[in-house]
Amino acid sequence: MDRNLLWKLVLIVALVLVAFVELYPPSKTLIPGLDLAGGTSFIYELDTQGLKPEEQRGLAERTIEVLRKRIDPTNTKNLIWRSLGNNRLEIQVPLASKEAREKRAEYEAALEAVQANNVNLTAIMRSLDKPAQARSADFEKYAGGSKDRLEILNSLASAYDQRKALAAQRNELSSKLSDMKKQLETAGVIASTIDRSFNEWQKLSAGDLAKKIDELVGDKKDNAKLVNDYYQTYSQWAKVVNGLTDPQQGANAKFTAAINKLDQININIDQLLAVLEMPANSQKRTEALGEMKTSFADKAEKIDQLTAAFDNYRQLRGRLDDPEDLRRMLKGSGVLGFRILPKVGDGKISQDEIQIYQEALKNKGPKQASDDKYVWVAIENMDEWNNSQSIMGEFANKNYVLASNKPSETMLHSTTKPWRLTGSRPTSDDMGRMAIGFTFDEVGGNLFYNLTKSNIGRPLAILLDNAALSAPNINSAIRTNGIIEGSFTNVQIEDMVNKLNAGSLPARLIEPPLSIKSIGPSIGAENRDAGIKAGIIGLGAVLLFMIVYYSRSGFIADIALVMNLLFVLAIMALSRATFTLPGIAGIILTIGMAVDANVLIHERIREEQEKGSSLRVAIKNGYDRAFTTIFDSNLTTILSAVVLYLVASEELKGFAITLILGLASSMFTAVFVTRVCFEILLDRKILRDKLSMMKIIGVPKVDWMKARPVFLTI
């Protein structure tokens, strides 16, 4: 076989295999849209409190535009968005396939089983305050028959009891000291003098201490006993406080260590889910799951069941398999915030602390590795942080940056003073470089001024939906207007402005939705089934006609048609695009266009044969002559479909997408695949003679020139 022909054949076979793997089984890979499967309708109300009437006009449309870009930017999920006046909007979500819902339910049940024995810290703290017998009963239940867990819980109880007893002693001695201070003041002795002298006095012998007390009371010798009693009580109080607060051996430190040991009882669900998201057969995933099963031997079987359930569900999973997925995604849309970032060597955080936070992120995940001082924030685009001196870490293949959680170094929407960003825009800095300008309302301006004034020279992380976009340095205090400087490209500027404006929407969706209801297939189940049946019958009729009319060449055309259909459906399955009735219409139209291309090719081959050309020459010339017409017709139709996609409603976008994919695929199958088939048949001497084809309409024998007077008159 010719080498050129061989690579073409290998390419076709490879594409068919890939398409088949992506598509099979179609019941799992093709996601039905609202019109075919039904779904769920959400009606949300927008919070318009504090907005002027002119600001409320078109509010729902503007909100929809931003939310659509954030939730379904490629318009492939078949979400339907409708504004209901100015302050309400409706979102319709397609129902996932029955199998996807079943697999998700199995996965969630397995996850619940793994979490079942996890102990809630709040529940443990409540149990610690119960009488000994009730506490022991609770701990037996929490331990689940594990001696190691029971030992950890009992150690926690012991540390708690010791801490509680010392705290009670401290409070009792503090009250006693307070009363004694009043007696000293009445006697004319300043108690704070004794407090300041305590560290010095406790080093003295009994005799030297008596001399110091005599010096303090002077002539009032009767006060010596009162001062000595106060000193002894203060000594007891200091000893108790030290027993509580000593960093190494104090009761507080022991209690904190006992609390941390609870990690050995509870399996870290965030970490487990991150491991499950790794490639199914990767060694790293296998090792991580093995470590978890070793650490939680009693849950090993449940972890295996969860892994199997997750792997089964992952094959069918989409971003919006459940209505709750949409609600969760909507809650985070467009929330803007700012956090100051610590840097290595800035004196705000020690190297030891950095290592502790990074190690905690690695082992526990961002949520559990955060505290009241610092939090780990996900980085949206790592390219923005390559040259950053910020403190970063990685968890489950995602990058995070350590950000301040101190009230004086944050500006979040959780503040008691509501604020908002009124807008952002492209601008330039003092050096003429591209930058981003922004404007706050009055409250936001005051808060931002206080934040930037106190942190000049430090990086400020800009957060959108709690993801860090960038962290420019604060060059000066900023109030209402300011700019974000940096080395930005036009694309980055536009992207940042869009994101900041998304966060500055003046209204938020009010939870819970006003209405949540299930909706059936919009075309009805019977019409849906009838439409699909009609499409199958039509395809079969076309395939049969091509074989009957064009014989062997018609069979080759049928191969191209089936491959075209396979490629289109495989691309939709690969992109997780939603399959709608308009999409089916687009596929049917694509089949018609593909048939048209094959008919053009075969008719040109027929004409070449009638001229007396050899079969090989007839095929070559037939393809060459038909190509221009096929290319022009497909290109103009694709351009029309692109325009339709850009301006059409959500219901028609599926038609445009499948039409574009189908036409591109039909160009490949009709012009390339069928020609390769002919070349193989010619090369193998299977085709030798003239291609036989039916001819219902013959060559018309009309002398048009003779009839020209008639046409001129008309």
C-alpha positions as CSV (number, residue, x, y, z in Angstrom):
1,M,0.0,0.0,0.0
2,D,1.2,3.5,-0.8
3,R,2.8,5.2,2.2
4,N,0.6,8.3,1.8
5,L,-2.5,6.1,1.7
6,L,-1.4,4.2,4.8
7,W,-1.1,7.3,7.1
8,K,-4.5,8.5,5.9
9,L,-6.0,5.2,6.8
10,V,-4.3,5.1,10.2
11,L,-5.6,8.7,10.9
12,I,-9.2,7.7,10.1
13,V,-9.1,4.5,12.1
14,A,-7.6,6.4,15.1
15,L,-10.2,9.1,15.0
16,V,-13.0,6.5,14.8
17,L,-11.6,4.6,17.8
18,V,-11.2,7.8,19.8
19,A,-14.8,8.9,18.9
20,F,-16.2,5.5,19.8
21,V,-14.4,5.5,23.2
22,E,-15.7,9.0,24.0
23,L,-19.2,8.3,23.0
24,Y,-19.7,4.8,24.4
25,P,-22.2,4.2,26.0
26,P,-24.3,7.1,24.6
27,S,-26.8,6.8,27.5
28,K,-24.0,7.9,29.8
29,T,-22.1,10.4,27.7
30,L,-24.9,12.3,26.0
31,I,-26.5,14.7,28.5
32,P,-30.2,15.4,27.6
33,G,-31.4,19.0,27.7
34,L,-34.4,20.6,29.3
35,D,-36.6,19.9,26.3
36,L,-35.8,16.2,26.3
37,A,-35.4,15.3,29.9
38,G,-37.0,18.2,31.9
39,G,-35.2,19.7,34.9
40,T,-35.6,22.2,37.7
41,S,-36.7,25.9,37.7
42,F,-35.4,28.4,40.2
43,I,-36.9,31.8,40.7
44,Y,-34.7,34.2,42.6
45,E,-35.4,37.7,43.9
46,L,-32.6,40.4,43.9
47,D,-31.8,42.4,46.9
48,T,-32.5,46.0,45.8
49,Q,-32.3,47.6,49.3
50,G,-30.6,51.0,49.0
51,L,-30.8,51.2,45.2
52,K,-32.3,54.2,43.5
53,P,-35.2,53.5,41.0
54,E,-32.9,54.3,38.0
55,E,-30.3,51.7,39.4
56,Q,-33.0,49.1,39.5
57,R,-33.9,49.4,35.8
58,G,-32.6,46.4,33.9
59,L,-31.0,45.0,37.1
60,A,-32.2,41.4,36.4
61,E,-30.8,41.4,32.9
62,R,-27.4,42.8,34.1
63,T,-27.3,40.1,36.8
64,I,-28.1,37.4,34.3
65,E,-25.3,38.5,32.0
66,V,-22.7,38.3,34.8
67,L,-23.9,35.0,36.2
68,R,-24.1,33.4,32.8
69,K,-20.5,34.3,32.1
70,R,-19.4,32.8,35.5
71,I,-21.5,29.6,35.5
72,D,-21.9,28.7,31.8
73,P,-19.3,30.7,29.8
74,T,-19.4,28.4,26.8
75,N,-23.2,28.1,26.6
76,T,-23.1,24.4,26.4
77,K,-25.0,23.5,29.6
78,N,-28.5,24.4,28.2
79,L,-29.3,26.6,31.1
80,I,-32.2,28.9,30.4
81,W,-32.1,32.4,31.9
82,R,-35.1,34.7,32.0
83,S,-35.6,38.1,33.7
84,L,-38.9,38.5,35.5
85,G,-39.2,42.2,35.8
86,N,-36.3,44.2,37.2
87,N,-35.8,42.4,40.5
88,R,-36.5,38.7,39.7
89,L,-35.0,36.1,37.5
90,E,-35.6,32.5,36.6
91,I,-32.9,29.9,35.9
92,Q,-33.9,26.5,34.4
93,V,-31.4,23.6,34.8
94,P,-31.6,20.4,32.8
95,L,-32.0,17.1,34.7
96,A,-29.0,14.8,34.7
97,S,-29.5,11.4,33.2
98,K,-31.1,8.7,35.4
99,E,-27.9,6.7,35.6
100,A,-25.9,9.8,36.6
101,R,-28.4,10.6,39.4
102,E,-28.3,7.0,40.6
103,K,-24.5,6.9,40.6
104,R,-24.4,10.2,42.5
105,A,-26.8,8.9,45.1
106,E,-24.6,5.9,45.6
107,Y,-21.5,8.1,45.9
108,E,-23.1,10.4,48.4
109,A,-24.3,7.4,50.5
110,A,-20.8,6.0,50.5
111,L,-19.4,9.4,51.5
112,E,-21.9,9.6,54.3
113,A,-20.9,6.2,55.5
114,V,-17.2,7.2,55.7
115,Q,-18.2,10.4,57.7
116,A,-20.6,8.5,60.0
117,N,-18.0,7.9,62.7
118,N,-16.4,11.3,62.5
119,V,-16.8,13.1,65.8
120,N,-18.0,16.7,65.9
121,L,-15.8,18.9,68.2
122,T,-18.9,20.7,69.5
123,A,-20.5,17.4,70.5
124,I,-17.3,16.4,72.3
125,M,-17.1,19.7,74.2
126,R,-20.7,19.2,75.3
127,S,-19.8,15.7,76.5
128,L,-16.9,17.1,78.5
129,D,-19.2,19.1,80.7
130,K,-21.4,16.1,81.5
131,P,-21.1,14.0,84.7
132,A,-18.5,11.3,84.6
133,Q,-20.8,8.4,83.9
134,A,-22.7,10.2,81.0
135,R,-19.3,11.4,79.6
136,S,-17.9,7.9,79.6
137,A,-21.0,6.6,77.8
138,D,-20.6,9.3,75.1
139,F,-16.9,8.5,74.7
140,E,-17.7,4.8,74.2
141,K,-20.1,5.7,71.4
142,Y,-17.6,8.2,69.8
143,A,-14.8,5.6,70.0
144,G,-16.8,3.1,68.0
145,G,-15.1,0.2,69.8
146,S,-11.6,1.5,69.1
147,K,-9.3,1.4,72.2
148,D,-6.9,3.9,70.6
149,R,-9.8,6.4,70.1
150,L,-11.1,5.9,73.6
151,E,-7.6,6.6,74.9
152,I,-7.4,9.8,73.0
153,L,-10.8,10.9,74.2
154,N,-9.9,10.0,77.8
155,S,-6.6,12.0,77.5
156,L,-8.7,14.9,76.3
157,A,-11.0,14.6,79.3
158,S,-8.1,14.4,81.7
159,A,-6.5,17.6,80.2
160,Y,-9.9,19.3,80.2
161,D,-10.5,18.4,83.9
162,Q,-7.1,19.6,84.9
163,R,-7.5,22.9,82.9
164,K,-11.0,23.4,84.4
165,A,-9.7,22.8,88.0
166,L,-6.8,25.2,87.6
167,A,-9.1,27.8,86.1
168,A,-11.4,27.5,89.1
169,Q,-8.5,27.9,91.5
170,R,-7.2,30.9,89.5
171,N,-10.7,32.5,89.7
172,E,-11.0,31.8,93.4
173,L,-7.5,33.2,94.1
174,S,-8.2,36.3,91.9
175,S,-11.3,37.0,93.9
176,K,-9.4,36.6,97.2
177,L,-6.6,38.9,95.9
178,S,-9.2,41.5,95.0
179,D,-10.6,41.5,98.5
180,M,-7.1,41.7,100.0
181,K,-6.2,44.7,97.8
182,K,-9.1,46.6,99.2
183,Q,-7.9,45.9,102.8
184,L,-4.3,47.0,101.8
185,E,-5.6,50.2,100.3
186,T,-7.6,50.9,103.5
187,A,-4.4,50.3,105.5
188,G,-2.5,52.7,103.2
189,V,-0.5,50.1,101.3
190,I,-0.4,50.1,97.5
191,A,-0.9,46.5,96.3
192,S,0.6,47.2,92.9
193,T,3.9,47.7,94.6
194,I,3.8,44.2,95.8
195,D,2.8,42.9,92.4
196,R,5.8,44.7,90.7
197,S,8.2,43.3,93.4
198,F,7.0,39.8,93.2
199,N,9.6,38.4,90.9
200,E,12.4,39.9,93.1
201,W,10.8,38.8,96.4
202,Q,10.3,35.2,95.4
203,K,14.1,34.8,95.1
204,L,14.7,35.9,98.7
205,S,15.1,33.8,101.8
206,A,12.4,34.0,104.6
207,G,14.5,36.4,106.6
208,D,15.3,38.7,103.7
209,L,11.6,38.7,102.7
210,A,10.6,39.8,106.2
211,K,13.0,42.7,106.0
212,K,11.6,43.8,102.6
213,I,8.0,43.7,104.0
214,D,9.2,45.7,107.1
215,E,10.7,48.3,104.8
216,L,7.4,48.5,102.8
217,V,5.1,49.0,105.8
218,G,7.5,51.3,107.7
219,D,6.2,52.3,111.1
220,K,2.9,50.5,110.5
221,K,4.1,47.1,111.7
222,D,0.5,45.9,112.1
223,N,0.3,45.9,108.2
224,A,3.2,43.4,107.9
225,K,0.9,40.3,108.4
226,L,-1.6,41.7,105.8
227,V,1.2,42.3,103.3
228,N,2.7,38.8,103.9
229,D,-0.7,37.2,103.5
230,Y,-1.2,39.1,100.2
231,Y,2.2,38.0,99.0
232,Q,1.6,34.3,99.8
233,T,-1.8,34.4,98.1
234,Y,-0.3,36.1,95.1
235,S,2.4,33.4,95.0
236,Q,-0.3,30.7,94.9
237,W,-2.2,32.6,92.2
238,A,1.0,33.0,90.1
239,K,1.8,29.3,90.4
240,V,-1.7,28.3,89.2
241,V,-1.6,30.8,86.3
242,N,1.8,29.3,85.3
243,G,0.3,25.9,85.5
244,L,-2.4,27.0,83.1
245,T,-0.3,29.1,80.6
246,D,3.1,27.5,80.5
247,P,3.8,27.0,76.7
248,Q,5.3,23.5,77.2
249,Q,3.7,21.9,80.2
250,G,0.7,24.2,80.9
251,A,-2.8,22.9,81.1
252,N,-3.9,25.0,78.2
253,A,-1.0,23.6,76.0
254,K,-1.9,20.1,77.0
255,F,-5.6,20.6,76.2
256,T,-4.7,22.1,72.8
257,A,-2.4,19.1,72.1
258,A,-5.2,16.8,73.1
259,I,-7.7,18.6,70.8
260,N,-5.2,18.3,67.9
261,K,-5.0,14.5,68.5
262,L,-8.6,14.3,67.5
263,D,-7.3,14.4,63.9
264,Q,-6.5,10.7,64.6
265,I,-10.2,10.0,65.2
266,N,-11.7,12.0,62.3
267,I,-10.8,11.2,58.8
268,N,-10.1,14.5,56.9
269,I,-12.9,14.6,54.3
270,D,-11.4,17.5,52.3
271,Q,-8.1,15.6,52.0
272,L,-9.9,12.3,51.0
273,L,-12.0,14.1,48.3
274,A,-8.8,15.7,47.0
275,V,-7.2,12.3,46.7
276,L,-10.2,10.8,45.0
277,E,-10.0,13.6,42.3
278,M,-6.6,12.4,41.3
279,P,-6.3,10.2,38.1
280,A,-8.0,6.8,38.9
281,N,-4.9,4.6,38.3
282,S,-2.2,6.9,39.4
283,Q,0.4,5.6,41.9
284,K,0.1,8.8,44.0
285,R,-3.6,8.2,44.5
286,T,-3.1,4.6,45.3
287,E,-0.4,5.4,47.9
288,A,-2.5,8.2,49.5
289,L,-5.6,6.0,49.8
290,G,-3.4,3.2,51.2
291,E,-2.1,5.6,53.9
292,M,-5.6,6.6,54.9
293,K,-6.8,3.0,55.1
294,T,-3.8,2.2,57.3
295,S,-4.5,5.2,59.6
296,F,-8.2,4.3,59.7
297,A,-8.2,0.5,59.5
298,D,-11.8,0.3,60.7
299,K,-12.9,2.4,57.8
300,A,-10.7,0.7,55.1
301,E,-13.7,-1.2,53.6
302,K,-15.8,1.9,53.5
303,I,-13.0,3.9,51.9
304,D,-12.8,1.2,49.2
305,Q,-16.5,1.4,48.7
306,L,-16.4,5.2,48.4
307,T,-13.5,5.0,45.9
308,A,-15.5,2.6,43.7
309,A,-18.6,4.7,43.9
310,F,-16.7,7.9,43.1
311,D,-15.0,6.3,40.1
312,N,-18.3,5.1,38.8
313,Y,-19.9,8.5,39.3
314,R,-16.9,10.4,37.8
315,Q,-17.5,8.9,34.4
316,L,-21.0,10.5,34.3
317,R,-20.3,13.6,36.4
318,G,-21.1,17.1,35.2
319,R,-20.9,20.5,36.9
320,L,-24.7,20.7,37.3
321,D,-25.8,17.1,38.0
322,D,-28.0,18.3,40.8
323,P,-30.1,21.5,41.4
324,E,-28.1,22.1,44.6
325,D,-24.9,22.4,42.5
326,L,-26.4,25.5,40.9
327,R,-27.4,27.0,44.3
328,R,-23.9,26.4,45.6
329,M,-22.3,28.1,42.6
330,L,-24.7,31.1,42.7
331,K,-23.9,31.8,46.4
332,G,-20.3,32.7,45.5
333,S,-20.9,34.7,42.4
334,G,-19.4,38.2,42.4
335,V,-18.2,38.6,46.0
336,L,-15.2,41.0,46.2
337,G,-12.8,41.3,49.0
338,F,-9.3,42.4,50.0
339,R,-6.6,40.9,52.3
340,I,-3.1,42.0,53.1
341,L,-0.5,39.3,52.4
342,P,2.5,38.5,54.7
343,K,5.8,38.1,52.9
344,V,8.9,36.1,53.7
345,G,11.2,38.2,55.8
346,D,8.8,41.1,56.4
347,G,8.9,40.7,60.2
348,K,5.2,40.0,60.4
349,I,5.5,36.2,60.5
350,S,8.5,34.0,61.5
351,Q,10.0,31.3,59.3
352,D,8.9,28.7,61.9
353,E,5.3,29.9,61.6
354,I,5.5,29.8,57.8
355,Q,6.6,26.2,57.9
356,I,3.8,25.3,60.3
357,Y,1.2,26.8,58.1
358,Q,2.6,25.2,54.9
359,E,2.8,21.8,56.6
360,A,-0.8,22.1,57.8
361,L,-2.0,23.0,54.3
362,K,-0.2,20.0,52.9
363,N,-1.6,17.6,55.4
364,K,-5.0,19.1,56.3
365,G,-6.2,21.2,53.4
366,P,-6.8,25.0,53.3
367,K,-9.8,25.1,55.6
368,Q,-8.3,23.3,58.6
369,A,-4.9,24.9,58.0
370,S,-6.4,28.4,58.5
371,D,-7.0,30.2,61.8
372,D,-7.9,33.6,63.2
373,K,-4.5,35.1,62.2
374,Y,-4.0,33.8,58.6
375,V,-6.0,31.9,56.0
376,W,-5.1,30.0,52.9
377,V,-6.7,31.5,49.7
378,A,-6.9,29.7,46.4
379,I,-5.0,31.4,43.5
380,E,-7.0,31.8,40.3
381,N,-4.1,32.2,37.8
382,M,-0.7,31.1,38.9
383,D,0.9,33.2,36.1
384,E,0.2,36.3,38.1
385,W,2.2,35.0,41.1
386,N,5.4,33.7,39.5
387,N,7.5,36.6,40.8
388,S,5.7,37.1,44.0
389,Q,7.4,37.0,47.4
390,S,4.2,35.9,49.1
391,I,3.9,32.7,51.1
392,M,2.4,30.0,48.9
393,G,1.6,26.3,49.2
394,E,-0.1,23.5,47.3
395,F,-2.9,21.1,48.2
396,A,-4.5,18.6,45.8
397,N,-2.8,20.2,42.8
398,K,-4.2,23.6,43.6
399,N,-2.1,26.6,44.5
400,Y,-2.9,28.7,47.6
401,V,-1.4,31.9,49.1
402,L,-1.3,32.8,52.8
403,A,-3.4,35.9,53.6
404,S,-4.1,37.8,56.7
405,N,-7.3,37.2,58.6
406,K,-6.8,40.0,61.1
407,P,-9.6,42.6,61.1
408,S,-7.1,45.5,60.6
409,E,-5.7,43.8,57.5
410,T,-8.8,42.7,55.7
411,M,-11.8,44.3,53.9
412,L,-14.5,41.7,53.4
413,H,-18.2,41.7,52.9
414,S,-18.7,40.1,56.3
415,T,-17.9,43.5,57.9
416,T,-20.7,45.2,59.9
417,K,-20.5,48.1,57.5
418,P,-21.9,47.2,54.1
419,W,-19.8,48.5,51.2
420,R,-19.6,47.9,47.4
421,L,-17.5,48.7,44.4
422,T,-19.3,51.0,42.1
423,G,-17.2,50.2,39.1
424,S,-13.8,49.4,37.5
425,R,-12.3,50.5,34.2
426,P,-9.1,50.3,32.2
427,T,-6.7,53.2,32.9
428,S,-3.0,53.9,33.1
429,D,-0.5,54.7,35.9
430,D,1.9,57.6,36.3
431,M,4.5,55.8,34.1
432,G,2.0,55.3,31.3
433,R,1.6,51.6,31.8
434,M,-1.8,50.0,31.6
435,A,-3.6,49.7,34.9
436,I,-7.1,49.1,36.4
437,G,-9.0,51.9,38.0
438,F,-11.8,51.4,40.5
439,T,-14.3,53.4,42.6
440,F,-15.9,52.6,45.9
441,D,-19.0,53.9,47.5
442,E,-18.5,56.2,50.5
443,V,-18.4,53.4,53.1
444,G,-16.1,51.3,51.0
445,G,-13.8,54.3,50.4
446,N,-13.4,54.9,54.1
447,L,-12.7,51.3,54.9
448,F,-10.2,51.0,52.0
449,Y,-8.4,54.2,53.1
450,N,-7.9,52.8,56.6
451,L,-6.7,49.5,55.2
452,T,-4.2,51.0,52.7
453,K,-3.0,53.7,55.1
454,S,-2.0,51.2,57.7
455,N,-0.3,48.8,55.2
456,I,1.7,51.0,52.8
457,G,4.4,48.9,51.0
458,R,2.7,45.6,51.6
459,P,1.0,43.4,49.0
460,L,-2.8,43.6,48.8
461,A,-4.6,40.5,47.5
462,I,-7.7,41.2,45.4
463,L,-10.2,38.4,46.0
464,L,-13.2,37.5,43.8
465,D,-15.4,34.7,45.2
466,N,-12.6,34.0,47.7
467,A,-10.0,33.4,44.9
468,A,-6.9,35.6,44.7
469,L,-6.7,37.4,41.3
470,S,-3.5,39.4,42.0
471,A,-1.6,41.1,44.8
472,P,-0.3,44.6,43.8
473,N,1.8,46.5,46.3
474,I,0.1,49.4,48.1
475,N,2.1,52.6,47.1
476,S,-0.1,55.1,49.0
477,A,-3.3,55.4,51.0
478,I,-6.3,55.1,48.7
479,R,-9.9,56.2,49.4
480,T,-12.7,56.4,46.8
481,N,-10.7,56.2,43.6
482,G,-7.5,54.3,43.0
483,I,-5.6,52.1,40.5
484,I,-4.1,48.7,40.5
485,E,-0.7,48.8,39.0
486,G,1.3,46.0,37.5
487,S,2.6,44.5,34.2
488,F,-0.7,43.8,32.6
489,T,-1.5,42.9,29.0
490,N,-4.7,44.1,27.3
491,V,-6.3,40.7,27.8
492,Q,-5.4,40.7,31.5
493,I,-6.8,44.2,31.9
494,E,-10.0,43.3,30.2
495,D,-10.3,40.1,32.2
496,M,-9.6,41.8,35.5
497,V,-12.1,44.6,34.8
498,N,-14.8,42.1,33.9
499,K,-14.2,40.2,37.1
500,L,-14.1,43.3,39.3
501,N,-17.3,44.6,37.7
502,A,-18.8,41.1,38.3
503,G,-18.1,41.6,41.9
504,S,-19.4,45.1,42.1
505,L,-23.0,44.2,41.1
506,P,-25.3,46.4,43.3
507,A,-27.6,43.4,44.0
508,R,-27.2,39.9,45.2
509,L,-29.5,36.9,44.9
510,I,-31.7,36.5,48.0
511,E,-31.5,33.0,49.6
512,P,-33.5,30.9,49.6
513,P,-35.1,31.1,46.1
514,L,-38.7,32.2,45.9
515,S,-39.6,29.0,44.0
516,I,-38.0,25.7,43.2
517,K,-40.0,23.4,41.1
518,S,-39.5,20.4,38.7
519,I,-40.4,20.8,35.1
520,G,-41.1,18.1,32.6
521,P,-39.8,17.9,29.0
522,S,-41.0,21.0,27.2
523,I,-42.0,19.1,24.1
524,G,-43.6,16.2,26.0
525,A,-42.3,12.7,26.3
526,E,-44.4,11.4,23.4
527,N,-43.3,14.2,21.1
528,R,-39.7,13.7,22.1
529,D,-39.8,10.0,21.4
530,A,-41.6,10.6,18.1
531,G,-39.0,13.1,17.0
532,I,-36.1,10.8,17.8
533,K,-37.8,8.0,16.0
534,A,-38.4,10.2,13.0
535,G,-34.8,11.1,12.9
536,I,-33.7,7.4,13.0
537,I,-36.2,6.5,10.2
538,G,-35.0,9.4,8.1
539,L,-31.4,8.4,8.5
540,G,-32.1,4.8,7.6
541,A,-34.1,6.0,4.5
542,V,-31.2,8.2,3.3
543,L,-28.7,5.4,3.8
544,L,-30.9,2.9,1.9
545,F,-31.5,5.4,-0.9
546,M,-27.7,6.1,-1.4
547,I,-27.0,2.4,-1.7
548,V,-29.9,1.8,-4.1
549,Y,-29.2,4.8,-6.3
550,Y,-25.4,4.9,-6.3
551,S,-24.6,1.2,-5.6
552,R,-21.0,0.7,-4.4
553,S,-20.2,4.4,-4.3
554,G,-23.4,4.9,-2.3
555,F,-22.2,2.4,0.3
556,I,-19.0,4.5,0.7
557,A,-21.1,7.6,1.1
558,D,-23.1,5.8,3.8
559,I,-19.8,5.0,5.7
560,A,-19.0,8.7,5.6
561,L,-22.5,9.7,6.9
562,V,-22.3,7.3,9.8
563,M,-18.8,8.5,10.6
564,N,-20.0,12.1,10.5
565,L,-22.7,11.3,13.0
566,L,-20.2,9.5,15.2
567,F,-17.8,12.4,15.2
568,V,-20.4,15.0,16.0
569,L,-21.9,13.0,18.9
570,A,-18.4,12.2,20.2
571,I,-17.4,15.9,20.3
572,M,-20.6,16.7,22.2
573,A,-19.8,13.9,24.6
574,L,-16.2,15.1,25.1
575,S,-17.2,18.7,25.8
576,R,-20.1,17.6,28.0
577,A,-22.4,19.6,25.9
578,T,-26.2,19.2,26.5
579,F,-28.2,17.4,23.9
580,T,-31.3,19.2,23.0
581,L,-34.1,18.9,20.4
582,P,-32.7,21.8,18.4
583,G,-29.4,20.0,18.5
584,I,-31.0,16.9,17.0
585,A,-32.5,19.1,14.3
586,G,-29.0,20.5,13.6
587,I,-27.6,16.9,13.3
588,I,-30.4,16.0,10.9
589,L,-29.7,19.1,8.8
590,T,-26.0,18.2,8.9
591,I,-26.8,14.7,7.5
592,G,-28.7,16.4,4.7
593,M,-25.8,18.7,3.9
594,A,-23.4,15.7,4.0
595,V,-25.6,13.8,1.6
596,D,-25.7,16.8,-0.7
597,A,-21.8,16.8,-0.7
598,N,-21.7,13.1,-1.6
599,V,-24.3,13.6,-4.3
600,L,-22.3,16.4,-5.9
601,I,-19.1,14.2,-5.9
602,H,-20.9,11.2,-7.4
603,E,-22.6,13.3,-10.1
604,R,-19.2,14.8,-11.1
605,I,-17.7,11.3,-11.2
606,R,-20.7,10.2,-13.4
607,E,-20.0,13.2,-15.8
608,E,-16.3,12.3,-16.0
609,Q,-17.2,8.6,-16.8
610,E,-19.6,9.7,-19.5
611,K,-16.8,11.7,-21.0
612,G,-14.8,8.5,-21.3
613,S,-12.3,9.1,-18.5
614,S,-10.8,6.1,-16.8
615,L,-12.2,5.2,-13.3
616,R,-9.1,6.6,-11.5
617,V,-9.2,9.8,-13.5
618,A,-13.0,10.2,-13.1
619,I,-12.7,9.9,-9.3
620,K,-9.9,12.4,-9.2
621,N,-11.6,14.9,-11.4
622,G,-14.9,14.4,-9.7
623,Y,-13.5,15.3,-6.3
624,D,-11.5,18.3,-7.7
625,R,-14.6,19.7,-9.5
626,A,-17.0,19.2,-6.5
627,F,-14.6,20.5,-3.8
628,T,-15.1,24.2,-4.5
629,T,-18.9,24.0,-4.5
630,I,-18.9,21.9,-1.3
631,F,-16.5,24.2,0.4
632,D,-18.4,27.4,-0.5
633,S,-21.8,26.0,0.6
634,N,-20.5,24.6,3.9
635,L,-18.5,27.7,4.7
636,T,-21.5,30.1,4.1
637,T,-23.7,27.8,6.2
638,I,-21.1,27.7,9.0
639,L,-20.9,31.5,9.0
640,S,-24.7,31.7,9.3
641,A,-24.6,29.2,12.2
642,V,-21.9,31.3,14.0
643,V,-24.1,34.4,13.7
644,L,-27.1,32.4,14.9
645,Y,-25.1,31.2,17.9
646,L,-24.1,34.7,18.9
647,V,-27.6,36.2,18.7
648,A,-30.0,33.4,19.3
649,S,-31.8,32.5,22.5
650,E,-30.5,29.7,24.7
651,E,-33.0,27.2,23.1
652,L,-31.5,27.7,19.6
653,K,-27.8,27.7,20.6
654,G,-27.8,23.9,20.6
655,F,-29.0,23.9,16.9
656,A,-26.2,26.3,16.0
657,I,-23.5,24.3,17.8
658,T,-24.4,20.9,16.3
659,L,-24.7,22.5,12.9
660,I,-21.2,24.0,13.1
661,L,-19.7,20.7,14.3
662,G,-21.6,18.7,11.8
663,L,-20.6,20.8,8.8
664,A,-17.0,20.7,9.8
665,S,-17.1,17.0,10.3
666,S,-19.0,16.4,7.0
667,M,-16.3,18.3,5.1
668,F,-13.8,15.8,6.5
669,T,-15.8,12.7,5.9
670,A,-17.3,13.6,2.5
671,V,-14.1,15.0,0.9
672,F,-11.3,13.1,2.8
673,V,-12.7,9.8,4.1
674,T,-14.7,8.8,1.0
675,R,-11.7,9.6,-1.3
676,V,-9.4,7.5,0.9
677,C,-12.0,4.7,0.6
678,F,-12.0,5.0,-3.2
679,E,-8.2,5.1,-3.3
680,I,-7.9,1.9,-1.2
681,L,-10.4,0.1,-3.4
682,L,-8.5,1.2,-6.5
683,D,-5.2,0.2,-5.0
684,R,-6.4,-3.2,-4.0
685,K,-8.0,-3.7,-7.5
686,I,-11.4,-4.1,-6.0
687,L,-12.7,-1.3,-8.2
688,R,-11.8,-2.0,-11.8
689,D,-14.6,-1.1,-14.1
690,K,-17.0,1.8,-14.4
691,L,-19.0,2.8,-11.3
692,S,-22.6,1.8,-11.9
693,M,-25.2,4.4,-10.8
694,M,-28.9,4.8,-11.5
695,K,-30.1,7.7,-13.6
696,I,-33.7,8.7,-13.2
697,I,-33.4,12.1,-14.9
698,G,-31.7,12.0,-18.2
699,V,-30.0,14.7,-20.2
700,P,-32.7,17.2,-21.4
701,K,-32.8,17.6,-25.2
702,V,-34.3,21.1,-25.4
703,D,-33.1,23.6,-28.0
704,W,-33.1,26.6,-25.8
705,M,-31.6,28.9,-28.4
706,K,-34.4,28.1,-30.8
707,A,-36.9,29.2,-28.1
708,R,-35.1,32.5,-27.3
709,P,-37.8,34.7,-29.0
710,V,-40.3,33.3,-26.5
711,F,-38.1,34.0,-23.5
712,L,-37.2,37.5,-24.8
713,T,-40.9,38.3,-25.1
714,I,-41.5,37.1,-21.5
